[in-house]
Amino acid sequence: MRTEDLLAAIATGLWRWDNASSRVTLDAEAGPLLGLPAEPVELSEAAVRSRFHPVDFAEINGVVQLAVSEGTLAEARLRIVDERGRVLRIVRTRSRPRLVDGDFELVGTLQEVPRPQPGTSAAHTPITGDWRRSREAFLLDAGRALAEARSTAEVLRVAAGLSMPGFMPDGLAVFGIDGDRLSVIGHHGHRPGDERPFSDMTLETDYPAAEVIRTGRAIYLPTPQEYRRRYPSTWPLAARFQRTSWAFLPLVNAGRTIGAWMAGFAQPVAFTPDERSVLTTIARMLAQALARAGVQESQHELAVGLQRSMMPTVQPDIPGMTVAARYVPTGGGLEVGGDWYDMIPLPSGRIALVIGDVQGHDVRAAGLMGQLRIALRAYASEGHHPDAVLSRASRFLAGINETEFRGHGEDQRFATCLYVEVDPATGLLDIARAGHPDPAIRMADGTMLVRPTAGGLPLGIDPDTDYPTTRLVLEPGETMLVCTDGLIETGGHDLETGWARLRDIVEGHAPGADETGGEGLERLADTLVQAVHGPSSHHTTGPLVDRREDDIAVLLLSRDGGSCGVGTGERPAQQPVRRTVFSVAQAEPERIAEARRQIRAVLHDWADPDQVDSAVLMVSEVVTNVLMHTDGDALLVAEISGEWGRRRIRVDVSDGSDELPHRRRPGELASSGRGLVLMELLAGAWGVDPRGDGKSTWFELYEDAGLVVEPSGPVSPGPEEPAPESAA
């Protein structure tokens, strides 16, 4: 019997579709299946397309690509429609695709699809628009879920929870490659330990997953008989799971097979082209998600190791002091950056605390940070003063910029830095600053003040920059906070509003009743970090809930003694003495504005806002007088003492001149000489005290103005003695 007669007896037609020439040839049996006369015919691709449902015709390219990748026949079901779009019948096509210069040629058969037989997956998954829409929705949802998975465990959980349309595996396994052996990355639907026999297989084992990895082609086993026939040696391992169908698909990423995915089914699955298409699409997405998760996990492990190797461990045993530190990398990239802190023992017996930020959030920034940290440690260990340490570090970084970055066409990098030399015995702090945020001091009563310090340009910009030193004293019970701008300027804050946010956190921090000083400082460090990126553990190098926009480095230094019981929500009747010291040099008149801000910050909780304005005005007057009428610097000391609601502030401004100010009577148009008038009107008490090396001009204000019985006026040296002269 001829082939044509045999095909006619089973109502099967032949067709040839040449995509390159856009021509389709049908034999006499194929024509009627498409609603054409029973005779051979050659049509254009457009004419044939009009006979197929548009959705089905659009899927043929995907079917062809799938068949080519698997080396199998291209199988598809196509709905034949009339001129009005009504479905006349469904035909199945089986053909062998051949790719030529990107175009394909199909030669195969067309046969009308009978009613599906009960008991097979095909009976429950007819090729209808609803099924296709549900499949497309499933693939979109699966793709989104896999794209959002950030770890291998998360990817496996997503894969186990996928509900495939019309057929659902009850067992999954993901195999990887470990040298020349299989490894089980994860599984679902099995008991713990079930994976052990499969983890010890070589890639040459007669097992479907091993063959898939060797060949890169999928294997479908619709029945147990098929499995037993093709893989008799490993069939006993699979038989105990009592499944009826299996699909093993390669996991391919960037053209390389990285593993295999097994889906086992308790119900029979025919693995129709549509079902294979769904499984293949899931395997591709799964491979990409696993590869991406593996890279992220490797990067995180590398970043944690790199950052830990660069970050020192602070010494908890400084006599009379406690230190706490935190470093949190930014949420993006390799999670390494240029922020760092350090703690350096000095030859003098003092301790140096260093915090800095190299420009950038990449590996190069981290590398520069490591070099700069080593250089700073070396210069400090040689015994140089803070200004000399920063000057040498700036020249060091400028040299790196000159030799490395310009030679490779890279932009130059700079770094900000704050260097603090600490005398544990006296609490003396010598501070040099290179473009970095100022330190803040939490006083014994819980008030936080940002302490302005002199500074120079960031390191690496100008190798000849000078870095003046500012001297502060950390009193017993006080805590110094130094940090990088990632803690201050996160969440849309600028420097001013960021410090205000941190002030609320620091002043609201209440040490627990059972906490020691060190435990309270550690909890404060955690509280500051959590305010930026949410809850974390004591160790801040692991995955966290991110609200970070920049790296964060924080150092806290607390001097033992004094009262730290703040933030309890109740004001104690007797407040600890609140004291701040501030100097204004002759060459820095711009620091008068900082002096005004310091006084306003010290009086932030003063009951009478008018008295706060008065204090700020008088400080400005007295400090300006020193700069205008003497040759020395002004030293301002402000102290608040007494019971809440009845407190007193005393402000002393000292200078090195022994010439006492003279009373003046300014005319109506005079631009100066009104300081005495202001002092008499605004101060609760004021005066000038001669000292052996100069004088001190002082004033006092009382929170409860009713406590002042005597009329306002000078207390010393007396009403007829020279009084402070105003420069305003």
Buried (B, 14 or more C-beta within 10 A) or exposed (E): EEEEEEBBEEEBBBBBBBBEEBBBBBBBBBBBBBEBEBEEBEBEBEBBBBBBBEEBBEBBEBBBBBBBBBEBBBBBBBBBBEEEEEEBEBBBBBBEBEEEEEEBBBBBBBBBBEEBEEEBBBEEBBBEEEBBEBBEEBBEEBBEBBEEBBBBEBBBBBBBEBEBBBBEBEBBBBBBBEEEBBBBBBBBBBEEEBBEBBEEBEBEBEBBBBBBBBEBBBBBBBBBEBBBEBBEEBBEBBEEBEBBBBBBBBBBBEEEBBBBBBBBBBBBBBBBBBBBBBBBBBBBBBBBBBBBBBEBBEBBEBBBEBBEEBBBEBEEEBEEBBBBBBBBBBBEEBBBBBBBBBBBBBEEEBBBBBBBBBBBBBBBBBBBBBBBBEBBBBBBBEEBBBBBBBBBBBBBBBEBBEEBBEEEEEEBBBBBBBBBBBBBEEBBBBBBBBBBBBBBBBBBBBBBBBBBBBBBBBBBBBBEBEBBBBEBBBBBBBBBBBBBBBBBBBEEBEEEEBBEBBBEBBBEBBBEEEBEBBBBBBBBBBEBBBBBBEEBEEEBBEEBEEEBBBBBBBBBBBBBBBBBBBBEEEEEEEBBBBBBBBBBEBEBEEBBEBBBBBBBBBBEBBBBEEBBEBBBBBBBBBBBBBBBBBEBBBBBBBBBBBBEEEBBBBBBBBBBBEEBBEEBEBEEEEEBBBBBBBBBEBBBBBBBBEEEEBBBBBBBBBBBEEEBEEEBBBBEBEEEBBBBBBBB
